[in-house]
Amino acid sequence: MTDTAMTEPTPEQAALIARVRRMMLIAGLTSALAVAVVLIAVGYRLYRGEGSPVSVTDVTAALPKGARIVSTGVAAERLVVTLDIGGATEIRTFDAKTLKPVGKLTFVTEP
């Protein structure tokens, strides 16, 4: 049996080993920092408070005299109400969360 003896590294080899260790330390710390940032971002998204999830809002909308509601619907984050006002059709949109008016579209017949 032959027994190979470990020899001391030369100064060039020692410098190379020290350099590789330093680069591995930098890479490890960078990876740990990246993982920590991702975990913090995920935790923030999961646990941030967006206020009360259930809010009750009472709104009274005044319609013009003689108007009647033809239909209602929901589109994305909007509540859509179609009105018949004296033969003219009007569509009013409201924000679904706050019930504030967002827009109004009026259709009239050409003479």
N, CA, C and O atoms as a Tinker XYZ file with bonds, in Angstrom:
   444  protein
     1  N      0.829000   -1.171000    0.000000    73     2
     2  CA     0.000000    0.000000    0.000000    64     1     3
     3  C      0.873000    1.233000    0.000000    63     2     4     5
     4  O      1.893000    1.322000    0.683000    81     3
     5  N      0.419000    2.179000   -0.802000    73     3     6
     6  CA     1.153000    3.438000   -0.827000    64     5     7
     7  C      0.355000    4.462000   -0.060000    63     6     8     9
     8  O     -0.868000    4.517000   -0.182000    81     7
     9  N      1.004000    5.241000    0.698000    73     7    10
    10  CA     0.355000    6.273000    1.509000    64     9    11
    11  C      0.767000    7.617000    0.941000    63    10    12    13
    12  O      1.938000    7.991000    1.000000    81    11
    13  N     -0.205000    8.349000    0.386000    73    11    14
    14  CA     0.124000    9.652000   -0.180000    64    13    15
    15  C      0.060000   10.682000    0.923000    63    14    16    17
    16  O     -0.920000   10.751000    1.665000    81    15
    17  N      1.060000   11.450000    1.027000    73    15    18
    18  CA     1.131000   12.469000    2.071000    64    17    19
    19  C      0.612000   13.777000    1.517000    63    18    20    21
    20  O      0.877000   14.131000    0.368000    81    19
    21  N     -0.136000   14.498000    2.352000    73    19    22
    22  CA    -0.649000   15.806000    1.960000    64    21    23
    23  C      0.470000   16.816000    2.154000    63    22    24    25
    24  O      1.023000   16.949000    3.245000    81    23
    25  N      0.782000   17.499000    1.122000    73    23    26
    26  CA     1.825000   18.516000    1.217000    64    25    27
    27  C      1.178000   19.868000    1.430000    63    26    28    29
    28  O      0.022000   20.080000    1.064000    81    27
    29  N      1.904000   20.750000    2.004000    73    27    30
    30  CA     1.410000   22.110000    2.206000    64    29    31
    31  C      1.261000   22.790000    0.847000    63    30    32    33
    32  O      2.111000   22.615000   -0.026000    81    31
    33  N      0.171000   23.578000    0.657000    73    31    34
    34  CA     0.006000   24.258000   -0.630000    64    33    35
    35  C      1.066000   25.343000   -0.815000    63    34    36    37
    36  O      1.565000   25.936000    0.141000    81    35
    37  N      1.374000   25.566000   -2.049000    73    35    38
    38  CA     2.326000   26.627000   -2.367000    64    37    39
    39  C      1.646000   27.966000   -2.116000    63    38    40    41
    40  O      0.420000   28.002000   -2.004000    81    39
    41  N      2.384000   29.067000   -2.023000    73    39    42
    42  CA     1.755000   30.376000   -1.804000    64    41    43
    43  C      0.731000   30.741000   -2.876000    63    42    44    45
    44  O     -0.286000   31.367000   -2.576000    81    43
    45  N      0.996000   30.352000   -4.128000    73    43    46
    46  CA     0.034000   30.636000   -5.198000    64    45    47
    47  C     -1.250000   29.846000   -4.979000    63    46    48    49
    48  O     -2.350000   30.370000   -5.159000    81    47
    49  N     -1.102000   28.571000   -4.588000    73    47    50
    50  CA    -2.273000   27.739000   -4.331000    64    49    51
    51  C     -3.062000   28.257000   -3.127000    63    50    52    53
    52  O     -4.292000   28.257000   -3.151000    81    51
    53  N     -2.377000   28.691000   -2.091000    73    51    54
    54  CA    -3.040000   29.230000   -0.905000    64    53    55
    55  C     -3.819000   30.498000   -1.250000    63    54    56    57
    56  O     -4.929000   30.707000   -0.760000    81    55
    57  N     -3.227000   31.342000   -2.099000    73    55    58
    58  CA    -3.920000   32.566000   -2.523000    64    57    59
    59  C     -5.162000   32.227000   -3.336000    63    58    60    61
    60  O     -6.205000   32.862000   -3.181000    81    59
    61  N     -5.047000   31.213000   -4.211000    73    59    62
    62  CA    -6.185000   30.794000   -5.024000    64    61    63
    63  C     -7.293000   30.219000   -4.144000    63    62    64    65
    64  O     -8.468000   30.513000   -4.362000    81    63
    65  N     -6.933000   29.405000   -3.155000    73    63    66
    66  CA    -7.923000   28.826000   -2.247000    64    65    67
    67  C     -8.620000   29.934000   -1.454000    63    66    68    69
    68  O     -9.839000   29.899000   -1.286000    81    67
    69  N     -7.860000   30.914000   -0.968000    73    67    70
    70  CA    -8.450000   32.029000   -0.222000    64    69    71
    71  C     -9.401000   32.835000   -1.108000    63    70    72    73
    72  O    -10.459000   33.274000   -0.658000    81    71
    73  N     -9.016000   33.024000   -2.357000    73    71    74
    74  CA    -9.860000   33.781000   -3.292000    64    73    75
    75  C    -11.174000   33.040000   -3.568000    63    74    76    77
    76  O    -12.238000   33.658000   -3.599000    81    75
    77  N    -11.100000   31.713000   -3.770000    73    75    78
    78  CA   -12.294000   30.909000   -4.020000    64    77    79
    79  C    -13.219000   30.926000   -2.800000    63    78    80    81
    80  O    -14.437000   31.032000   -2.944000    81    79
    81  N    -12.638000   30.822000   -1.598000    73    79    82
    82  CA   -13.448000   30.878000   -0.378000    64    81    83
    83  C    -14.163000   32.220000   -0.252000    63    82    84    85
    84  O    -15.337000   32.267000    0.116000    81    83
    85  N    -13.468000   33.298000   -0.554000    73    83    86
    86  CA   -14.055000   34.637000   -0.488000    64    85    87
    87  C    -15.202000   34.765000   -1.490000    63    86    88    89
    88  O    -16.252000   35.314000   -1.157000    81    87
    89  N    -15.015000   34.267000   -2.706000    73    87    90
    90  CA   -16.067000   34.341000   -3.728000    64    89    91
    91  C    -17.273000   33.487000   -3.324000    63    90    92    93
    92  O    -18.414000   33.887000   -3.559000    81    91
    93  N    -17.037000   32.324000   -2.723000    73    91    94
    94  CA   -18.141000   31.478000   -2.269000    64    93    95
    95  C    -18.901000   32.139000   -1.127000    63    94    96    97
    96  O    -20.124000   32.028000   -1.051000    81    95
    97  N    -18.187000   32.824000   -0.240000    73    95    98
    98  CA   -18.838000   33.545000    0.850000    64    97    99
    99  C    -19.726000   34.662000    0.302000    63    98   100   101
   100  O    -20.853000   34.841000    0.764000    81    99
   101  N    -19.233000   35.403000   -0.666000    73    99   102
   102  CA   -20.022000   36.477000   -1.286000    64   101   103
   103  C    -21.258000   35.900000   -1.974000    63   102   104   105
   104  O    -22.350000   36.451000   -1.840000    81   103
   105  N    -21.099000   34.799000   -2.710000    73   103   106
   106  CA   -22.236000   34.186000   -3.407000    64   105   107
   107  C    -23.264000   33.657000   -2.406000    63   106   108   109
   108  O    -24.467000   33.794000   -2.629000    81   107
   109  N    -22.809000   33.062000   -1.320000    73   107   110
   110  CA   -23.728000   32.549000   -0.310000    64   109   111
   111  C    -24.507000   33.656000    0.374000    63   110   112   113
   112  O    -25.713000   33.528000    0.587000    81   111
   113  N    -23.823000   34.755000    0.723000    73   111   114
   114  CA   -24.509000   35.880000    1.358000    64   113   115
   115  C    -25.504000   36.537000    0.406000    63   114   116   117
   116  O    -26.591000   36.938000    0.821000    81   115
   117  N    -25.133000   36.646000   -0.864000    73   115   118
   118  CA   -26.054000   37.227000   -1.853000    64   117   119
   119  C    -27.297000   36.359000   -2.005000    63   118   120   121
   120  O    -28.409000   36.882000   -2.078000    81   119
   121  N    -27.125000   35.047000   -2.053000    73   119   122
   122  CA   -28.271000   34.139000   -2.170000    64   121   123
   123  C    -29.167000   34.223000   -0.938000    63   122   124   125
   124  O    -30.392000   34.242000   -1.058000    81   123
   125  N    -28.560000   34.274000    0.242000    73   123   126
   126  CA   -29.348000   34.379000    1.476000    64   125   127
   127  C    -30.129000   35.689000    1.510000    63   126   128   129
   128  O    -31.283000   35.717000    1.937000    81   127
   129  N    -29.505000   36.764000    1.065000    73   127   130
   130  CA   -30.189000   38.054000    1.011000    64   129   131
   131  C    -31.360000   38.021000    0.030000    63   130   132   133
   132  O    -32.426000   38.562000    0.321000    81   131
   133  N    -31.171000   37.391000   -1.126000    73   131   134
   134  CA   -32.248000   37.296000   -2.120000    64   133   135
   135  C    -33.427000   36.489000   -1.574000    63   134   136   137
   136  O    -34.580000   36.879000   -1.760000    81   135
   137  N    -33.152000   35.374000   -0.907000    73   135   138
   138  CA   -34.224000   34.559000   -0.329000    64   137   139
   139  C    -34.958000   35.348000    0.746000    63   138   140   141
   140  O    -36.185000   35.283000    0.828000    81   139
   141  N    -34.221000   36.097000    1.580000    73   139   142
   142  CA   -34.855000   36.899000    2.630000    64   141   143
   143  C    -35.760000   37.964000    2.030000    63   142   144   145
   144  O    -36.854000   38.197000    2.543000    81   143
   145  N    -35.329000   38.613000    0.957000    73   143   146
   146  CA   -36.143000   39.645000    0.313000    64   145   147
   147  C    -37.428000   39.044000   -0.246000    63   146   148   149
   148  O    -38.497000   39.637000   -0.109000    81   147
   149  N    -37.335000   37.883000   -0.871000    73   147   150
   150  CA   -38.532000   37.237000   -1.423000    64   149   151
   151  C    -39.499000   36.852000   -0.305000    63   150   152   153
   152  O    -40.705000   37.059000   -0.436000    81   151
   153  N    -38.988000   36.299000    0.788000    73   151   154
   154  CA   -39.862000   35.922000    1.898000    64   153   155
   155  C    -40.516000   37.137000    2.537000    63   154   156   157
   156  O    -41.684000   37.077000    2.921000    81   155
   157  N    -39.793000   38.223000    2.655000    73   155   158
   158  CA   -40.372000   39.450000    3.206000    64   157   159
   159  C    -41.473000   39.983000    2.289000    63   158   160   161
   160  O    -42.528000   40.406000    2.761000    81   159
   161  N    -41.227000   39.961000    0.982000    73   159   162
   162  CA   -42.237000   40.449000    0.033000    64   161   163
   163  C    -43.502000   39.590000    0.091000    63   162   164   165
   164  O    -44.611000   40.124000    0.077000    81   163
   165  N    -43.347000   38.277000    0.156000    73   163   166
   166  CA   -44.510000   37.392000    0.225000    64   165   167
   167  C    -45.254000   37.611000    1.538000    63   166   168   169
   168  O    -46.483000   37.678000    1.548000    81   167
   169  N    -44.526000   37.723000    2.638000    73   167   170
   170  CA   -45.164000   37.974000    3.927000    64   169   171
   171  C    -45.908000   39.289000    3.961000    63   170   172   173
   172  O    -46.996000   39.376000    4.528000    81   171
   173  N    -45.329000   40.312000    3.357000    73   171   174
   174  CA   -45.989000   41.624000    3.305000    64   173   175
   175  C    -47.294000   41.537000    2.532000    63   174   176   177
   176  O    -48.312000   42.085000    2.953000    81   175
   177  N    -47.261000   40.847000    1.400000    73   175   178
   178  CA   -48.480000   40.720000    0.591000    64   177   179
   179  C    -49.570000   39.926000    1.312000    63   178   180   181
   180  O    -50.755000   40.232000    1.183000    81   179
   181  N    -49.164000   38.912000    2.068000    73   179   182
   182  CA   -50.153000   38.080000    2.755000    64   181   183
   183  C    -50.766000   38.759000    3.964000    63   182   184   185
   184  O    -51.957000   38.596000    4.229000    81   183
   185  N    -49.974000   39.514000    4.696000    73   183   186
   186  CA   -50.432000   40.022000    5.985000    64   185   187
   187  C    -50.685000   41.522000    6.040000    63   186   188   189
   188  O    -50.981000   42.047000    7.114000    81   187
   189  N    -50.580000   42.211000    4.945000    73   187   190
   190  CA   -50.839000   43.649000    5.012000    64   189   191
   191  C    -52.336000   43.883000    5.191000    63   190   192   193
   192  O    -53.161000   43.141000    4.658000    81   191
   193  N    -52.669000   44.912000    5.938000    73   191   194
   194  CA   -54.071000   45.208000    6.194000    64   193   195
   195  C    -54.612000   46.162000    5.149000    63   194   196   197
   196  O    -54.025000   47.211000    4.888000    81   195
   197  N    -55.711000   45.801000    4.566000    73   195   198
   198  CA   -56.352000   46.667000    3.581000    64   197   199
   199  C    -57.621000   47.283000    4.156000    63   198   200   201
   200  O    -58.568000   47.553000    3.418000    81   199
   201  N    -57.648000   47.504000    5.450000    73   199   202
   202  CA   -58.840000   48.067000    6.058000    64   201   203
   203  C    -59.860000   46.973000    6.314000    63   202   204   205
   204  O    -59.547000   45.784000    6.260000    81   203
   205  N    -61.050000   47.382000    6.584000    73   203   206
   206  CA   -62.120000   46.441000    6.877000    64   205   207
   207  C    -62.558000   45.746000    5.592000    63   206   208   209
   208  O    -62.882000   46.424000    4.617000    81   207
   209  N    -62.576000   44.408000    5.561000    73   207   210
   210  CA   -62.970000   43.723000    4.340000    64   209   211
   211  C    -64.458000   43.860000    4.039000    63   210   212   213
   212  O    -64.863000   43.766000    2.880000    81   211
   213  N    -65.270000   44.079000    5.061000    73   211   214
   214  CA   -66.702000   44.232000    4.857000    64   213   215
   215  C    -67.099000   45.642000    5.296000    63   214   216   217
   216  O    -66.964000   46.001000    6.466000    81   215
   217  N    -67.583000   46.422000    4.354000    73   215   218
   218  CA   -68.034000   47.768000    4.697000    64   217   219
   219  C    -69.442000   47.956000    4.132000    63   218   220   221
   220  O    -69.728000   47.571000    2.998000    81   219
   221  N    -70.285000   48.537000    4.919000    73   219   222
   222  CA   -71.663000   48.771000    4.518000    64   221   223
   223  C    -71.777000   50.223000    4.078000    63   222   224   225
   224  O    -71.406000   51.139000    4.811000    81   223
   225  N    -72.291000   50.415000    2.886000    73   223   226
   226  CA   -72.458000   51.753000    2.348000    64   225   227
   227  C    -73.905000   51.928000    1.917000    63   226   228   229
   228  O    -74.422000   51.138000    1.127000    81   227
   229  N    -74.555000   52.957000    2.433000    73   227   230
   230  CA   -75.918000   53.285000    2.030000    64   229   231
   231  C    -75.871000   54.529000    1.154000    63   230   232   233
   232  O    -75.377000   55.576000    1.575000    81   231
   233  N    -76.387000   54.410000   -0.068000    73   231   234
   234  CA   -76.385000   55.515000   -1.011000    64   233   235
   235  C    -77.785000   55.638000   -1.591000    63   234   236   237
   236  O    -78.419000   54.640000   -1.933000    81   235
   237  N    -78.255000   56.865000   -1.695000    73   235   238
   238  CA   -79.536000   57.127000   -2.353000    64   237   239
   239  C    -79.246000   57.925000   -3.617000    63   238   240   241
   240  O    -78.711000   59.032000   -3.560000    81   239
   241  N    -79.606000   57.350000   -4.749000    73   239   242
   242  CA   -79.395000   58.026000   -6.029000    64   241   243
   243  C    -80.734000   58.582000   -6.508000    63   242   244   245
   244  O    -81.732000   57.864000   -6.559000    81   243
   245  N    -80.742000   59.852000   -6.853000    73   243   246
   246  CA   -81.965000   60.498000   -7.336000    64   245   247
   247  C    -82.074000   60.306000   -8.851000    63   246   248   249
   248  O    -81.125000   60.558000   -9.593000    81   247
   249  N    -83.235000   59.862000   -9.284000    73   247   250
   250  CA   -83.488000   59.689000  -10.711000    64   249   251
   251  C    -84.329000   60.861000  -11.200000    63   250   252   253
   252  O    -85.107000   61.433000  -10.435000    81   251
   253  N    -84.176000   61.218000  -12.468000    73   251   254
   254  CA   -85.025000   62.279000  -13.013000    64   253   255
   255  C    -86.499000   61.854000  -12.988000    63   254   256   257
   256  O    -86.808000   60.663000  -13.001000    81   255
   257  N    -87.387000   62.822000  -12.952000    73   255   258
   258  CA   -88.827000   62.542000  -12.900000    64   257   259
   259  C    -89.226000   61.755000  -14.141000    63   258   260   261
   260  O    -88.852000   62.116000  -15.257000    81   259
   261  N    -89.967000   60.703000  -13.952000    73   259   262
   262  CA   -90.444000   59.877000  -15.063000    64   261   263
   263  C    -89.440000   58.822000  -15.506000    63   262   264   265
   264  O    -89.724000   58.075000  -16.442000    81   263
   265  N    -88.294000   58.734000  -14.877000    73   263   266
   266  CA   -87.289000   57.745000  -15.267000    64   265   267
   267  C    -87.606000   56.403000  -14.626000    63   266   268   269
   268  O    -88.176000   56.335000  -13.537000    81   267
   269  N    -87.222000   55.329000  -15.329000    73   267   270
   270  CA   -87.398000   54.009000  -14.749000    64   269   271
   271  C    -86.142000   53.191000  -15.051000    63   270   272   273
   272  O    -85.491000   53.374000  -16.079000    81   271
   273  N    -85.822000   52.287000  -14.131000    73   271   274
   274  CA   -84.647000   51.437000  -14.299000    64   273   275
   275  C    -85.017000   50.278000  -15.210000    63   274   276   277
   276  O    -85.953000   49.528000  -14.932000    81   275
   277  N    -84.262000   50.138000  -16.317000    73   275   278
   278  CA   -84.516000   49.077000  -17.281000    64   277   279
   279  C    -83.741000   47.823000  -16.892000    63   278   280   281
   280  O    -84.291000   46.722000  -16.912000    81   279
   281  N    -82.466000   47.985000  -16.539000    73   279   282
   282  CA   -81.663000   46.831000  -16.149000    64   281   283
   283  C    -80.481000   47.274000  -15.302000    63   282   284   285
   284  O    -80.111000   48.448000  -15.287000    81   283
   285  N    -79.901000   46.320000  -14.605000    73   283   286
   286  CA   -78.688000   46.557000  -13.832000    64   285   287
   287  C    -77.721000   45.425000  -14.125000    63   286   288   289
   288  O    -78.122000   44.340000  -14.547000    81   287
   289  N    -76.452000   45.687000  -13.897000    73   287   290
   290  CA   -75.445000   44.658000  -14.118000    64   289   291
   291  C    -74.132000   45.064000  -13.478000    63   290   292   293
   292  O    -73.961000   46.194000  -13.021000    81   291
   293  N    -73.217000   44.122000  -13.456000    73   291   294
   294  CA   -71.892000   44.366000  -12.908000    64   293   295
   295  C    -70.881000   44.062000  -13.996000    63   294   296   297
   296  O    -70.939000   43.009000  -14.630000    81   295
   297  N    -69.951000   44.986000  -14.213000    73   295   298
   298  CA   -68.877000   44.799000  -15.180000    64   297   299
   299  C    -67.570000   45.192000  -14.505000    63   298   300   301
   300  O    -67.346000   46.360000  -14.188000    81   299
   301  N    -66.715000   44.205000  -14.290000    73   299   302
   302  CA   -65.421000   44.401000  -13.611000    64   301   303
   303  C    -65.677000   45.001000  -12.234000    63   302   304   305
   304  O    -66.327000   44.369000  -11.401000    81   303
   305  N    -65.187000   46.186000  -11.983000    73   303   306
   306  CA   -65.359000   46.861000  -10.689000    64   305   307
   307  C    -66.434000   47.945000  -10.773000    63   306   308   309
   308  O    -66.403000   48.908000  -10.007000    81   307
   309  N    -67.366000   47.796000  -11.684000    73   307   310
   310  CA   -68.394000   48.811000  -11.891000    64   309   311
   311  C    -69.785000   48.216000  -11.784000    63   310   312   313
   312  O    -70.023000   47.069000  -12.162000    81   311
   313  N    -70.699000   49.023000  -11.260000    73   311   314
   314  CA   -72.116000   48.696000  -11.241000    64   313   315
   315  C    -72.747000   49.500000  -12.372000    63   314   316   317
   316  O    -72.571000   50.717000  -12.438000    81   315
   317  N    -73.474000   48.841000  -13.256000    73   315   318
   318  CA   -74.040000   49.489000  -14.439000    64   317   319
   319  C    -75.557000   49.487000  -14.312000    63   318   320   321
   320  O    -76.174000   48.444000  -14.094000    81   319
   321  N    -76.158000   50.685000  -14.452000    73   319   322
   322  CA   -77.607000   50.838000  -14.357000    64   321   323
   323  C    -78.092000   51.468000  -15.661000    63   322   324   325
   324  O    -77.614000   52.529000  -16.061000    81   323
   325  N    -79.039000   50.809000  -16.315000    73   323   326
   326  CA   -79.626000   51.338000  -17.549000    64   325   327
   327  C    -80.973000   51.952000  -17.213000    63   326   328   329
   328  O    -81.825000   51.313000  -16.595000    81   327
   329  N    -81.158000   53.223000  -17.635000    73   327   330
   330  CA   -82.380000   53.964000  -17.334000    64   329   331
   331  C    -83.117000   54.308000  -18.623000    63   330   332   333
   332  O    -82.506000   54.486000  -19.676000    81   331
   333  N    -84.443000   54.399000  -18.521000    73   331   334
   334  CA   -85.273000   54.919000  -19.608000    64   333   335
   335  C    -85.845000   56.233000  -19.098000    63   334   336   337
   336  O    -86.658000   56.252000  -18.174000    81   335
   337  N    -85.408000   57.334000  -19.712000    73   335   338
   338  CA   -85.840000   58.661000  -19.276000    64   337   339
   339  C    -86.622000   59.303000  -20.416000    63   338   340   341
   340  O    -86.038000   59.881000  -21.333000    81   339
   341  N    -87.933000   59.199000  -20.352000    73   339   342
   342  CA   -88.790000   59.818000  -21.369000    64   341   343
   343  C    -88.464000   59.366000  -22.781000    63   342   344   345
   344  O    -88.482000   60.191000  -23.694000    81   343
   345  N    -88.170000   58.103000  -23.000000    73   343   346
   346  CA   -87.881000   57.590000  -24.337000    64   345   347
   347  C    -86.404000   57.569000  -24.671000    63   346   348   349
   348  O    -86.012000   56.913000  -25.636000    81   347
   349  N    -85.582000   58.250000  -23.922000    73   347   350
   350  CA   -84.133000   58.243000  -24.149000    64   349   351
   351  C    -83.498000   57.238000  -23.184000    63   350   352   353
   352  O    -83.898000   57.134000  -22.024000    81   351
   353  N    -82.520000   56.516000  -23.677000    73   351   354
   354  CA   -81.829000   55.526000  -22.850000    64   353   355
   355  C    -80.547000   56.132000  -22.300000    63   354   356   357
   356  O    -79.810000   56.819000  -23.007000    81   355
   357  N    -80.302000   55.867000  -21.036000    73   355   358
   358  CA   -79.096000   56.388000  -20.386000    64   357   359
   359  C    -78.473000   55.273000  -19.559000    63   358   360   361
   360  O    -79.173000   54.530000  -18.871000    81   359
   361  N    -77.160000   55.165000  -19.631000    73   359   362
   362  CA   -76.429000   54.177000  -18.840000    64   361   363
   363  C    -75.572000   54.928000  -17.835000    63   362   364   365
   364  O    -74.765000   55.780000  -18.208000    81   363
   365  N    -75.752000   54.610000  -16.566000    73   363   366
   366  CA   -74.954000   55.218000  -15.509000    64   365   367
   367  C    -74.094000   54.134000  -14.864000    63   366   368   369
   368  O    -74.564000   53.030000  -14.590000    81   367
   369  N    -72.822000   54.468000  -14.628000    73   367   370
   370  CA   -71.917000   53.516000  -13.998000    64   369   371
   371  C    -71.460000   54.058000  -12.650000    63   370   372   373
   372  O    -71.247000   55.258000  -12.475000    81   371
   373  N    -71.314000   53.130000  -11.701000    73   371   374
   374  CA   -70.897000   53.469000  -10.347000    64   373   375
   375  C    -69.746000   52.548000   -9.940000    63   374   376   377
   376  O    -69.670000   51.407000  -10.397000    81   375
   377  N    -68.860000   53.039000   -9.089000    73   375   378
   378  CA   -67.805000   52.206000   -8.539000    64   377   379
   379  C    -68.442000   51.177000   -7.607000    63   378   380   381
   380  O    -69.237000   51.543000   -6.743000    81   379
   381  N    -68.106000   49.903000   -7.768000    73   379   382
   382  CA   -68.762000   48.844000   -7.002000    64   381   383
   383  C    -68.420000   48.890000   -5.516000    63   382   384   385
   384  O    -69.227000   48.458000   -4.692000    81   383
   385  N    -67.262000   49.396000   -5.159000    73   383   386
   386  CA   -66.872000   49.422000   -3.747000    64   385   387
   387  C    -67.420000   50.638000   -3.014000    63   386   388   389
   388  O    -67.897000   50.518000   -1.885000    81   387
   389  N    -67.358000   51.806000   -3.641000    73   387   390
   390  CA   -67.772000   53.034000   -2.963000    64   389   391
   391  C    -69.152000   53.505000   -3.375000    63   390   392   393
   392  O    -69.737000   54.351000   -2.700000    81   391
   393  N    -69.684000   52.981000   -4.462000    73   391   394
   394  CA   -70.972000   53.376000   -5.040000    64   393   395
   395  C    -71.010000   54.837000   -5.463000    63   394   396   397
   396  O    -72.085000   55.433000   -5.530000    81   395
   397  N    -69.864000   55.413000   -5.745000    73   395   398
   398  CA   -69.812000   56.785000   -6.261000    64   397   399
   399  C    -69.984000   56.747000   -7.776000    63   398   400   401
   400  O    -69.492000   55.827000   -8.430000    81   399
   401  N    -70.684000   57.750000   -8.349000    73   399   402
   402  CA   -70.866000   57.775000   -9.806000    64   401   403
   403  C    -69.528000   57.896000  -10.530000    63   402   404   405
   404  O    -68.663000   58.682000  -10.143000    81   403
   405  N    -69.377000   57.095000  -11.594000    73   403   406
   406  CA   -68.148000   57.111000  -12.373000    64   405   407
   407  C    -68.384000   57.720000  -13.756000    63   406   408   409
   408  O    -67.537000   58.455000  -14.264000    81   407
   409  N    -69.529000   57.417000  -14.362000    73   407   410
   410  CA   -69.772000   57.943000  -15.702000    64   409   411
   411  C    -71.240000   57.843000  -16.081000    63   410   412   413
   412  O    -72.043000   57.175000  -15.429000    81   411
   413  N    -71.554000   58.546000  -17.178000    73   411   414
   414  CA   -72.927000   58.556000  -17.667000    64   413   415
   415  C    -72.868000   58.587000  -19.191000    63   414   416   417
   416  O    -72.126000   59.373000  -19.777000    81   415
   417  N    -73.658000   57.722000  -19.824000    73   415   418
   418  CA   -73.719000   57.648000  -21.280000    64   417   419
   419  C    -75.189000   57.779000  -21.674000    63   418   420   421
   420  O    -76.019000   56.972000  -21.256000    81   419
   421  N    -75.513000   58.797000  -22.478000    73   419   422
   422  CA   -76.892000   59.055000  -22.860000    64   421   423
   423  C    -77.075000   58.739000  -24.352000    63   422   424   425
   424  O    -76.282000   59.169000  -25.190000    81   423
   425  N    -78.130000   57.984000  -24.667000    73   423   426
   426  CA   -78.482000   57.678000  -26.053000    64   425   427
   427  C    -79.779000   58.428000  -26.383000    63   426   428   429
   428  O    -80.739000   58.383000  -25.613000    81   427
   429  N    -79.800000   59.108000  -27.517000    73   427   430
   430  CA   -81.006000   59.788000  -27.980000    64   429   431
   431  C    -81.244000   59.370000  -29.429000    63   430   432   433
   432  O    -80.314000   59.000000  -30.146000    81   431
   433  N    -82.488000   59.438000  -29.836000    73   431   434
   434  CA   -82.811000   59.097000  -31.230000    64   433   435
   435  C    -82.638000   60.336000  -32.084000    63   434   436   437
   436  O    -82.920000   61.453000  -31.650000    81   435
   437  N    -82.178000   60.127000  -33.284000    73   435   438
   438  CA   -81.998000   61.250000  -34.206000    64   437   439
   439  C    -83.350000   61.688000  -34.739000    63   438   440   441
   440  O    -84.237000   60.860000  -34.946000    81   439
   441  N    -83.511000   62.971000  -34.960000    73   439   442
   442  CA   -84.808000   63.455000  -35.480000    64   441   443
   443  C    -85.028000   63.069000  -36.917000    63   442   444
   444  O    -86.064000   63.400000  -37.494000    81   443
